[in-house]
């Protein structure tokens, strides 16, 4: 899909064989075909990054300058839920007069800027649209972090104030711990993706402010600095959430260790309680001819009494030590 935005007409549609109109400030390519790529490259005089190039993580591949245009790449969060988020790379080719974006997934942040362009007449320059896209990505990142913060607080209440550690049924306790551990892992994975997005946007904002300073107006420079400051505060908040997730992970693993210790404790008590009766029954069950106990009148009741006492006394000892 090829979308073209002018400074006076918010959106226009042309074919790939038509010439590019004047005063175009933004060309947005969504999963473009070869004809659309060749059209933009020939009309604007730039090279568009390939899909594979958008996925590269080296800073030199994500940030570069060529023939007066900045080539920038960053991951952007697409469709997202509390448990999962889709991250797709987006490429920006920014020049003094035109902005070209290329992406292969529908991204809500781009849709938000498209709606903003339709109503905001001040977005009539390439750098203005570019900064609006960065601001939209930052706003969405803030919303994602707020959502993750609420999810982490919910898990924290379940771990420390709920009944997670008071379940007596081992099967229910194990299932609850497993579910909680999966939830913490999902939140950590989602937070990791949000961190990648914030780091990518921070890099391209700083790079644009430094390299493009010759054709950046003071107003746009101030907006880029504001974006960078917002990213710093979001990064600090993300670090705080990451520490909370690590703490929750350690806590859940601690509860799992306690559950395992309780199981081993039961097995230890059962084995210790069962050894003395087994030993006594084994001794008196021997088939030797000369065994004095065989002639006792009360030998059988006394054997049972000895077996019972040998089982009860260890139980009393464990009970006094608070093992159960």
SVG drawing of the C-alpha trace seen along z (x, -y; Angstrom):
<svg xmlns="http://www.w3.org/2000/svg" viewBox="-10 -28 38 102">
<polyline fill="none" stroke="black" stroke-width="0.4" points="0.0,0.0 1.3,-3.5 -0.1,-6.5 1.0,-10.0 0.4,-13.1 0.8,-16.7 1.0,-19.9 -2.3,-21.2 -4.2,-18.0 -3.9,-15.7 -3.9,-12.5 -3.8,-11.7 -3.9,-8.6 -1.8,-8.1 -0.6,-5.2 3.0,-4.0 3.3,-5.3 2.2,-8.9 4.7,-11.5 5.1,-12.5 3.1,-15.7 4.7,-18.8 4.7,-19.7 4.6,-16.0 5.8,-15.9 5.2,-12.2 5.1,-8.9 4.0,-5.9 4.6,-2.4 2.8,0.4 4.1,3.9 5.0,2.4 5.4,4.4 8.3,4.1 6.5,1.5 5.8,-0.8 9.3,-0.5 10.8,-1.3 8.4,-4.2 9.4,-5.9 13.1,-5.3 13.0,-6.8 10.8,-9.7 12.5,-10.7 16.0,-9.7 16.6,-7.5 17.2,-3.8 14.6,-2.0 15.8,0.5 14.8,4.1 12.7,6.0 15.8,7.9 17.7,4.6 14.9,3.3 15.5,6.3 19.2,5.7 20.3,4.6 23.7,2.9 23.6,-0.8 25.4,-1.5 22.5,0.3 19.8,-1.5 21.3,-5.0 23.0,-6.4 23.1,-9.4 23.3,-9.4 22.9,-12.1 21.3,-14.6 18.8,-12.0 18.8,-10.3 18.1,-6.5 16.6,-5.5 15.1,-2.2 13.4,-1.3 11.1,1.4 7.5,0.3 4.8,2.0 1.9,3.1 -1.1,5.1 -0.6,5.6 -2.3,7.3 -1.2,7.5 0.3,11.0 1.8,10.5 2.8,7.8 3.7,7.8 6.8,5.8 7.5,4.8 10.4,2.8 9.7,-0.5 12.1,-2.4 12.3,-6.2 14.1,-8.1 14.0,-11.7 15.1,-14.6 14.6,-18.4 11.5,-18.3 10.1,-14.7 9.7,-11.8 9.4,-8.3 8.4,-5.5 8.3,-1.8 6.8,0.9 5.4,4.4 2.7,4.4 -0.2,2.2 0.9,0.0 -1.6,-2.0 0.9,-4.8 1.0,-5.5 -2.8,-5.4 -3.0,-8.0 -0.7,-10.4 -2.7,-10.0 -5.8,-11.1 -3.8,-13.9 -2.6,-15.1 -6.2,-15.3 -7.1,-17.8 -3.8,-19.6 -2.7,-22.0 0.6,-22.7 1.9,-19.3 3.0,-20.6 6.7,-19.5 8.6,-16.3 10.3,-16.9 7.0,-17.9 5.4,-14.6 8.5,-12.7 8.4,-14.2 4.7,-13.6 5.3,-9.9 8.0,-9.8 5.6,-11.5 2.9,-8.9 5.3,-6.1 6.4,-7.6 2.7,-8.1 1.9,-4.5 5.0,-3.3 3.9,-5.2 0.4,-3.6 2.1,-0.1 4.3,-0.7 1.3,-1.9 -0.6,1.2 2.3,3.4 2.6,1.6 -1.0,2.4 -0.5,6.0 2.6,6.3 0.8,4.7 -2.0,7.3 0.4,10.2 2.2,8.7 -1.0,8.5 -1.8,12.1 1.7,13.2 2.1,11.3 -1.5,10.5 -3.5,13.2 -3.8,16.9 -0.8,18.0 1.2,19.2 -1.7,20.5 -3.0,23.2 -3.1,26.6 -3.8,28.7 -0.5,29.5 -2.1,29.9 -3.9,26.6 -0.8,24.9 1.4,26.2 -1.1,25.2 -1.4,21.7 2.4,21.2 2.9,22.5 0.2,20.0 1.8,17.2 5.2,18.0 3.9,18.0 2.2,14.6 5.4,13.1 7.3,14.5 4.8,13.0 5.0,9.6 8.8,9.7 8.8,10.6 6.4,7.8 8.5,5.3 11.6,6.4 9.9,5.6 8.8,2.2 12.5,1.6 13.7,2.3 11.2,-0.2 12.1,-2.9 15.8,-2.4 15.3,-2.5 13.3,-5.7 15.8,-7.3 18.6,-6.6 16.9,-8.0 15.7,-11.1 19.2,-11.8 20.7,-11.1 18.3,-13.3 18.9,-16.2 22.7,-15.9 23.0,-15.2 20.0,-17.1 20.7,-20.2 21.5,-22.2 17.9,-22.1 16.1,-21.7 14.1,-24.8 14.3,-25.7 10.7,-24.6 11.4,-21.2 14.7,-20.9 12.9,-21.7 10.2,-19.0 13.0,-16.5 14.6,-17.4 11.2,-17.0 10.9,-13.6 14.3,-12.6 13.4,-13.8 10.2,-11.8 12.2,-8.7 14.6,-9.2 11.7,-9.3 10.1,-6.3 13.4,-4.4 13.7,-5.0 10.1,-3.8 10.9,-0.7 13.9,0.0 11.7,-0.2 9.2,2.2 12.0,4.6 13.3,4.6 9.8,5.4 9.4,8.3 12.8,9.7 11.7,9.4 8.4,11.2 10.2,13.9 12.5,14.5 9.5,14.5 7.5,17.1 10.6,19.3 11.0,19.0 7.5,20.2 8.1,23.1 11.2,24.0 9.1,23.9 6.5,26.2 9.3,28.6 10.7,28.5 7.3,29.3 7.0,32.3 10.5,33.5 9.6,32.9 6.5,35.2 8.6,37.9 11.3,37.6 8.7,37.9 7.1,40.9 10.5,42.6 11.7,42.0 8.4,43.1 8.3,46.2 11.9,47.4 11.6,48.4 8.4,50.5 9.9,52.2 13.1,53.0 11.2,54.4 8.9,56.5 11.9,57.7 13.8,58.8 10.8,60.6 9.9,62.1 13.1,64.1 12.6,67.9 15.3,68.9 14.6,71.9 16.0,70.3 14.1,67.0 13.0,66.4 10.2,64.0 8.4,66.9 7.5,68.5 6.2,65.4 2.5,65.4 2.2,61.7 4.8,61.7 2.4,60.9 0.7,57.9 4.1,56.6 5.4,56.8 2.4,54.7 2.9,52.3 6.6,51.9 5.8,51.3 3.2,48.7 5.4,46.9 8.3,46.9 6.0,45.1 4.3,42.7 7.4,41.5 9.1,40.1 5.8,38.4 5.7,36.7 9.3,35.6 8.6,34.1 5.4,32.5 7.3,30.8 9.8,29.4 7.0,27.9 7.4,29.9 3.7,30.5"/>
</svg>
